[in-house]
Amino acid sequence: MSSINITVIDREGNRTEGVEWKDFESLMEALTRHKYPILATCGGNASCSTCHSYLDQGSFAKANEINDEEEDLLDMLDDTRHDTSRLSCQVEWSEDLDGAEVTIAPEW
Ligand code: FES
């Protein structure tokens, strides 16, 4: 098993470095395992958007691509959608994401 470390900024602006992300987890699964308040009501199926997060620019470019399903849901977020928005349940583990900075998006 491999793991990488990411930095997470929660909805209160608290920044935590060294948050472990294991290779069999989606980003959402890593965040919920660390008890970040992500509801993930759809269970990671790209249909609820409660796992919305922002990646840093570099990591956004390195992450797996956004598929049509995710794109449709991100489109509905309107003003909370930024350039680097992702549904964290759709972000796949990759060694390239070591050191990524993930900001949990506001609740809608
Ligand atoms: S957990 Fe529902 S869209 Fe990601």
Residues whose N, C-alpha, C, O or C-beta is under 5 A from the ligand:
A	BS01	FES	A40 T41 C42 G43 G44 N45 A46 S47 C48 S49 T50 C51 L87 C89
